[in-house]
Structures are given as C-alpha cells and as structure tokens.
Amino acid sequence: MAFLKHFNRNAASAAETGLSANSNFSGGRFYNKGGMPNIEAKGMPIFARFNIYHTLLSLPTWKFLCIILFFFIGINLLFASVYLFIGIEHLSGMVAEKKKKKFGEAFFFSAQTFTTVGYGRINPIGFAASFTAAVEAMVGLMAFALVTGLLYGRFAKPKAYIKYSQNILLVPYKEGVALMFRMVPFTKNYLVNVEVQLTVAMRIMENNVLKNKFFTLDLEINKAASLILNWTLVHVINEKSPLFGLSQQDIIDANTEVLVFVQGFDESFSSTVISRTSYLYSEWVYGAKFSPMYHPNNQNTGTVLLLDQLDSYEQVPLPNDVSFAIKNAENTDQNN
C-alpha cells in the first residue's frame, strides 16, 4: 500500500470498533453491504458453535420454509419405513395391493398421525404399531409447538427496515465538498430517536508498519426525532476530517471503508433496533449529487416517496478552488 503523505493525523480516533488493528491479520471489507461482519469463524467443531435457534431465526424466509418442508417429508418417510418394518398387516384399513402404493398409504397415515388429523380409515393394530403411532403423535405435537414458536419469533423479531443508497457520493457542498449517502424506511415501521455514527477504516503506514486505523466521521446532523422520508447524511470534508487533503488514489491505496451504524426506537415493536452497512472505496462516486426522491401528490394533499429512486444521482463538477477537498488523483500528482 502507498504511504498516505497527506493523511490528517490530527483526526479523532474512533472508539474501540472490535475490529483488527493489524492489517496483516485481516482481509477484504470489514462489513458486507447487508450489515453482517465479514468474518468466517474456524477452529472449533461446527456443532460446538452452531446455534440452531439463532440460525433458524436468521435464515432467509425461503430457506426457513424449505427446512420445515424437508423436515416434514423426512420425518414421515422415517415413520412410514418403521410401519413397513413392523408389518403392513398391523395397519388396518389399507386397500393398496402393490408395494409402492402400500408405502404411499403408510406415508400418508404417518402424516395424518404426525399432524394429529387422523381421518380414521387406517388405524394401527397391535402394541408395536400403536406404540409407534403414539410416539409419532407426541413428536408431531412437539414439532408444531417449536415451529409455531419459531414463526412467532421471526415475525415478532424487531428489525430496522432501512435501505441505504448503493453508493456514497463526493458532492460539492457550500464552499467545499462533502461525503453523502442516504437511507430511507421502506415499511410503515417508522423509527423515532434515530442516531447515526460513521467510522472510516483505513490502512495507514505507521512506524513502517501497515495498520488498520479507525476514525470518526463527524456528521452535520447525526440525530433525528423520526425517520419518515429519506435522510441524507452529510460529512463535511474540512480540516477536522480524516479525509482532509487525500487524493482519490490515496483513498484507494488505503482500502478506505466507511462503516455506518444506525440505531433507533421502533414504536411498533416498542424496542430499540439497529442497522449497519458499509461503503468500500470502489463504491464512492466522485462529483455527483442525489436526485430528489419525493414530491407532492397530484392533489397536493400529501407526499409521494419514490423508493426506487434511492440510488438515483446526477454528475456535477467538483470545485477546483477547494484546497482541502479530495481531488482527482491525476491533478494531485501534478501538484506534487
């Protein structure tokens, strides 16, 4: 990595981030776009660190439903095989004659027993079949209780329904420039008492050792009473900014990543929720500004918020007379 000659070492260091300071021991971005830490844990048996409850609560909906479906099919295949092992003659009321159809009837009898539906045409005869059916009914009751709890937990889990712009922009602002990104709530779970913190992570040469350094990016406004429309967050690049005087190439060389942490109170869940994302140097757009994403309705009696315009921006020239702004790498090299 190139040494950042213009790096502002007077910038305020961020509070302990929980991330590695040694650049040799970390790789890639610190946080994925979805907000999850870019960490892969190894060194212990997977079952020792596997939390099935947390995993089932956190899985995407389609994966969760697939697991439930596969479990239902698998457990009934297992019990159908047990009934066939005991003997098909111990299931009264079966009309199938071929082996495959007998297994099918045993499977659906198992499903009826597992769900405690029990239509009644087929019933167990003898101790072994009756005991197996009783065990299956008990397993079914327990399984449905667990699934019901998981479904409630997934639906009732507090979540910050926030979307972030895909890019962070370097924008002409007042007499200089500023970094801007925006976020918007995409459901009617509106947040109140919202607070945003920005931290920039950079790889800096210090005492001939390349280290990960973290610095606070002060926001012009970092608290809002409520989050209803989109909110554009602004970090002004001035003498107090850790980005002061850096060129575009410096930003790239430092593997610069802006970490975003959002916290707010959700009135629907009556609970505090959090959200995270990050912007890697490759997701910065130089010389642009966001396009408006809301306007009055046709009757001028309300406001229309265009969620699909969250990432919309237009190119604008950066000022040439701002000495402390981030400049194009070629211009900076020429000045040096």
N, C-alpha and C positions, 0 to 999 in steps of 0.2 A: 504494500500500500504506500502511496506517496505521502510524504510528511506534509501536514497542513500548515503552511507557513503563515497563513492569515488567521489561524484559529484564535478565537477570543477566549483566552484562558481565564478571564475575569468573570465569565458567565457562571451563574448559580448552578451548583451541582444538584441533581435530583436526589430525593430521599431514596433510601435503600429500595431497589427495584426487585430484588430476589433473583436477578439475572447475573450471569457470569461476567466478571470484570476482565478475565484473561481471554483475549481473542483467540489464542491457540486452542482453547478448550470448548469453543462454541462455533457453530456454523449456520449459515443461512439467516433468515429473518428470525426475530425473536417471537413475534406473534403472527399467526395466519390472519388472513383477511376476515375470517369469521370470528376472530377474537380468542381462539384457543392457542395456548402456548405451543410453539413449535418444538416440542420435546418428545423424545422417544425413550421411555424408561426400559432399561435392561438390567440384568444382574441378579434377578430373583425369579423363581418359578412363577409362571403366569398365574397359576391358581392362588399363589400367596398374595398377589397384589390385585387380583380380579374382584371387583365389587359388582356382583350381578345386579343388585338393586339399582345402584347408580347407573350402571350400563344400560339397563332396560329403560330407565327414566330419560336417559340422554340420547338414545338411538333415534335416528330419523323415523318418522311415522311409518313409512313403508317397510322398513326393516323390522320394526317392532311388530307390525301386523303379520309379516311373513314368519317371524319366530313363533307367534301364537298359533298360526295355521299349521306350521310344520310340527309343533309340539302336539297339537290336537290329533293330527293324522298319525304321527308316530306312536303316541300312547295307545291309540285304538288299534293300530296294527299289532302292537305288542300283546294287548289283551285278547285280540282275535286269535293270535297264534297260541296263546295259553288255552283258550277254549277248545281249539282244534287238537291240542296236545292231550287235553283231558279226555276228549272224545266227543264227536259231534252228536252222539246219541244222548248226551247229557244236556242238550238244548232242545227242549220240546217245542214243537210248532214249526220247525223248519220244513220248507217244501222243496228246496233245491235238491237236485239229484247229482249234478256234476260237481267235481271237487272245487273248481274255481268259484262256482256260484255259492257253494256252501261256505267258502271262506268269505265271500262278499256278505252273506247273511250274518255270519259271525261278526264281521267288522261293524255292520250297522247295528247289530244287537249291542255290541260294545259301546258304540257311540250313544245309543239310547240310554244305556246304563250309566255311562260316564256323565252325561248331562242330566241324569235322573228323570228323563222324559218317560221311558218305559211304556211303549204303546201296548204291550201285552200279548202280542201274537206268539213271540218266542219267550220262553222262560226257562231258567236253569232247573235241572233235576239232579239231586244228589248233593252230598256235602261239598265235594271239590268244586263243582261249578257254582254252587250257591255261595261258597266262601269267596271264590274269585270275584263274583259279581258284587258281593258286599264290599270287598277291598276296593274294587274299581269305583263304586259309588262314593266311598269315602275320599279316594284320591280326587275324583271329579269335584266334589264339594270344596275341598281344599284348594284345588287348582283354580276354580272360578272365583273363590274368595281372593286369592293372590292376584289374579288378572284384574279383578274389579278394583283392588287397591292400587295396582299399577296404572290403570286407566285414569283413576281419580287423581293420582299423583302427577301424571303427565298433563292432564287438563288444568289442574289447580296449581301447577308449579309457576311461581312468579317469574316473569320474563320481561325484559325490556324490548319492546317491539320497535326497534330503531333500525333504520337503514342509513348507510353512510355513502357519500359520493365515492365513486370508484377512484378518483384522483384527488390529489391535493394541489392547489394552484398557487403559483407565484404571481401576485396581482399588483398592478400599480395602485398605490393607496396613499391618499393625502399627498404629502411631498416626497414620499419614498415608495417602498414596496412592502408587501406583507404576504405571509402564507395563509391560505384559506382553504377550508374544506367545509362541507355542510352535512347535516343529518336531519332526518325527518321521521316522525312516528308514522307507522303505516297501518295501525288499527285505532280503535277508539279507546284503547287503554292509555289515556293521557297521563303524563308524568308531571309531578309538581316538585318544587325544590330541587331542580336539576343542577348538578355540578359537573364540570368537565376539567380534567387535568391532562396536560400534554407533556410528554417527555421525549427528548430526542436522544437516540442512541447512535454513537459514532465510534469508529476505530481510530484512535489517536496515538501517535508516536510519543511516548513519554519515557525519558531516560533510555532512549534506544530500545525500548520495549513497546510493542504494539498492544494497546489495551482497549477494552470496551469502556467507554465513558458515557455517562448519562447526565443530561442537563435538562432543567425545567424550561419549558417554553411558556412564557407568560402570555396569557390571553387578554385581549382588550376587555372582553366580558366573559367570565367563566362560570357565572351562576345565572339561572333563570327561574322565575317564580313558577312557570309552567312551560311545557313543550307541546304546542298545538300545531303550529305551522313549522316550516323548515327553519333551521337555525344555522347561520353561517358563523363559524368560529374563526377568529382573526388573531394571528400572531404577527405583530409589527416587528420587522427586522431593523433594529436600531443598535446603538452602542451597547445595550444591555443584553442583546440576543446572542446566544452561542453560534448563530449562523452569520454573525456580523463579518463582512469582508470576505466571505468564502465565494469562490467561483463555482460554476456548475461542475467542473471537473473535480474540485475539492469535495463536493457533495458525493460524487460517485466514488471517488477513491476511499472515502471514509465509510462506505457501506451504510450511509445515513438512513435511519429508520425513525419515523415519528410514531410514537406509541400513544394511543388515545384511550383514556379511561373515563367512563361516564357512569354517574350514579344519580338515582332519582327515586322518588316515592310514588308508587303506583296506587292510586286510590281504589281501583277495582279489587286488588289483592290485599290492600292495606298493608303493604310490605315494601321494603327497600329493594330495588333491583339494580343490577349493574350490567354494563355492556362494554366491550372492548373491540378495538380494531387497530390496524397499523398501516402506515404508508411507507413503502420502501422507496429508495431514491429513483427507481425505474418508474414509479407511479406519480412522479412530480411532473407538472406541466408548467413550462416557463412562458410567461407573457400571455395570460388568459384571465377571463373573469366569468363567473357563473351567470347563466341566463335566468331571468325571473321564472319561478315555478308556481305562482298563484296569481289569480286575477278575480275581479268581481264577476258574479254570475250575470246572466242576460238581463235579469230584472233588477240588478244592482241591489239585491236584498241579502246577499251572502257572498262568501268567498269560495272559489274553486281552487283546490290544491292539486296540482298535477304531479303525482308521484313518479310518473315515468320520465319527468324532466329533471330528476335529481342530479344526473350526471351531465346535464347539458351545459356547455360553456362555449365561449367565443374567444378567438385570439385577439389580443390587444398588445400594442408595443410597450415594452418596459421603458421607463425614463432613462435617459442617457446621463443625466447630471446628478445622479444619486451616488455619491462616492462610497457609501456603506452598504449598498444593495448587492445582492448576488448578481453577478454579471455573467454573460456568456463566457465560456472557458477560453475561446479564441481571443476575445477582447482583453481578458485578464492577462493572458500570456503575452500579448503585445505590449501591455502597460508595464509588464515586468522586464 
